[in-house]
């Protein structure tokens, strides 16, 4: 089965008004366009435009795959952030199953704003930068690094934070204190904001202080402003990527990217949002161990073909540049594939290009449920696949 698919961007308030439209060659809606979902997720399933091999005559991928007793284990998105997203982390499968059952037993409706677990799945995710730059907060850095940044400031208002930042092992309690808005947190946030403003044209300025300014502009007084100094501010260039496993705290700050994730709605928020923040539940799923910047390095499969393979079976992302497309590429797709053309023009088909073919131009996407998908042409595409069977 080979189907051309499309969707309407989600209008979340933090979205860019132009970036997605410019990427796919559409007319901007005039409002924010934050995420374009290409998959079968029931929250915004991709519409079936045309193609071969759709005996059910379904109008969208969710209806089609549900009729066949199948589902995709991943979701491909185009993400365009003009403002920071909430600080968040996602549970493991075991945590999700326990939390989902617990909230069901408590009678919390799935659409209740206080609900944390919408399903029994984990939600690791990979973000692949398209814009220059794409900026994210991702993972806790060693306490010594955070202390070094704070050491540049001689402000008594920061003492409650500095005194708590002793060892890496202190991070859980510091995070709980900040997110829970404990005694002294508001003063720390105010002091950090004031310092960041003065550093804007100072040699001591850094991406960390720029993040504080950005967050203070959008969420003044939020404890996430202080939490950001405990995290990596990661600046990605086009073609670079992050992999965020379960438990990793993160917040996309600005830019355009391709995002691939396990198909789950489970989000535990920690700030920078008017939505529900459940501090005890967040602390149960949060991994507070310091890590290096969680960049993921691709494998060079062939000239012009790079594959990002995280340590989960739910998804992988293959990026095919024009050099690779001109030579022809075949991508294994055990669970089916979603193909998005970013520029140029390519033909998409099943194994070795046999059978039906679809031509994709800039901004067009396809669903292919062959064991492998072939790409040939003169374009740049991304291909999302999973490594275990659907159903």
PEKA-V411180 format. One record per pair of residues at least 12 apart in sequence whose ideal C-beta (glycine too) atoms are under 6 Angstrom apart, sorted by sequence separation. I is the first residue (numbers start at 1). GAP is how many residues later the second one is. If there is no record, write none. Layout:
# PEKA-V411180
I_GAP + I_GAP
This chain:
# PEKA-V411180
103_12 + 150_12 + 270_12 + 296_12 + 347_12 + 348_12 + 20_13 + 47_13 + 196_13 + 212_13 + 215_13 + 268_13 + 306_13 + 318_13 + 103_14 + 268_14 + 346_14 + 17_15 + 45_15 + 46_15 + 305_15 + 20_16 + 45_16 + 196_16 + 345_16 + 15_17 + 45_17 + 99_17 + 100_17 + 196_17 + 211_17 + 268_17 + 304_17 + 15_18 + 99_18 + 147_18 + 348_18 + 13_19 + 15_19 + 146_19 + 304_19 + 305_19 + 341_19 + 343_19 + 351_19 + 11_20 + 14_20 + 42_20 + 100_20 + 192_20 + 303_20 + 304_20 + 350_20 + 11_21 + 40_21 + 96_21 + 208_21 + 325_21 + 341_21 + 351_21 + 353_21 + 12_22 + 40_22 + 143_22 + 211_22 + 302_22 + 97_23 + 193_23 + 341_23 + 9_24 + 10_24 + 96_24 + 160_24 + 305_24 + 10_25 + 40_25 + 96_25 + 143_25 + 208_25 + 340_25 + 349_25 + 96_26 + 207_26 + 9_27 + 161_27 + 339_27 + 160_28 + 7_29 + 93_29 + 338_29 + 346_29 + 347_29 + 7_30 + 92_30 + 157_30 + 347_30 + 40_31 + 140_31 + 337_31 + 346_31 + 40_32 + 189_32 + 345_32 + 39_33 + 90_33 + 158_33 + 336_33 + 346_33 + 41_34 + 157_34 + 192_34 + 344_34 + 345_34 + 344_35 + 346_35 + 39_36 + 155_36 + 189_36 + 337_36 + 343_36 + 344_36 + 39_37 + 189_37 + 343_37 + 38_38 + 185_38 + 188_38 + 247_38 + 341_38 + 342_38 + 7_39 + 333_39 + 37_40 + 247_40 + 332_40 + 333_40 + 341_40 + 5_41 + 6_41 + 35_42 + 36_42 + 153_42 + 181_42 + 330_42 + 331_42 + 339_42 + 340_42 + 5_43 + 6_43 + 35_44 + 179_44 + 330_44 + 339_44 + 3_45 + 4_45 + 178_45 + 4_46 + 329_46 + 337_46 + 338_46 + 4_47 + 224_47 + 3_48 + 178_48 + 223_48 + 224_48 + 328_48 + 337_48 + 2_49 + 178_49 + 222_49 + 2_50 + 222_50 + 325_50 + 243_51 + 335_51 + 1_52 + 152_52 + 242_52 + 262_52 + 325_52 + 326_52 + 331_52 + 333_52 + 219_53 + 242_53 + 243_53 + 334_53 + 325_54 + 241_55 + 260_55 + 320_55 + 335_55 + 322_56 + 260_57 + 20_58 + 322_58 + 149_59 + 234_59 + 321_59 + 20_60 + 19_61 + 232_61 + 320_61 + 319_63 + 16_64 + 15_65 + 318_65 + 16_66 + 14_67 + 241_67 + 243_67 + 317_67 + 14_69 + 316_69 + 14_71 + 315_71 + 314_72 + 313_74 + 313_75 + 149_80 + 146_83 + 146_84 + 140_90 + 137_91 + 140_91 + 141_91 + 179_91 + 139_93 + 137_94 + 138_94 + 138_96 + 136_98 + 180_99 + 135_100 + 179_100 + 133_102 + 134_102 + 138_104 + 132_105 + 132_106 + 129_107 + 176_107 + 130_108 + 129_109 + 139_109 + 129_111 + 138_112 + 128_113 + 137_113 + 175_113 + 137_114 + 126_115 + 127_115 + 136_116 + 172_116 + 126_117 + 136_117 + 171_117 + 135_118 + 125_119 + 135_119 + 135_120 + 124_121 + 134_121 + 124_122 + 168_122 + 134_123 + 122_124 + 131_124 + 258_124 + 260_124 + 131_125 + 130_126 + 130_127 + 129_128 + 128_129 + 127_130 + 128_130 + 127_132 + 84_134 + 126_134 + 83_135 + 125_136 + 87_137 + 123_138 + 124_138 + 123_139 + 122_140 + 121_141 + 123_141 + 121_143 + 123_143 + 119_145 + 119_146 + 118_147 + 140_148 + 142_148 + 117_149 + 141_149 + 140_150 + 116_152 + 139_152 + 92_154 + 139_155 + 90_156 + 138_156 + 89_158 + 89_160 + 114_162 + 116_162 + 113_163 + 87_164 + 116_165 + 85_166 + 84_167 + 85_167 + 84_169 + 96_170 + 81_171 + 81_173 + 91_175 + 80_176 + 90_176 + 79_178 + 88_179 + 89_179 + 79_180 + 88_181 + 77_182 + 126_182 + 86_183 + 87_183 + 76_184 + 87_184 + 126_184 + 87_185 + 74_186 + 75_186 + 86_186 + 86_187 + 75_188 + 84_188 + 124_188 + 74_189 + 95_190 + 126_191 + 91_194 + 89_196 + 89_197 + 41_222 + 19_237 + 74_240 + 73_241 + 74_241 + 73_262 + 76_262 + 38_300 + 52_304 + 76_308 + 74_310 + 74_312 + 73_313 + 71_319 + 70_320 + 70_321 + 69_322 + 38_327 + 25_337 + 25_338 + 24_339 + 2_354 + 4_354 + 2_356 + 5_360 + 4_362 + 5_362 + 3_364 + 2_366 + 1_368
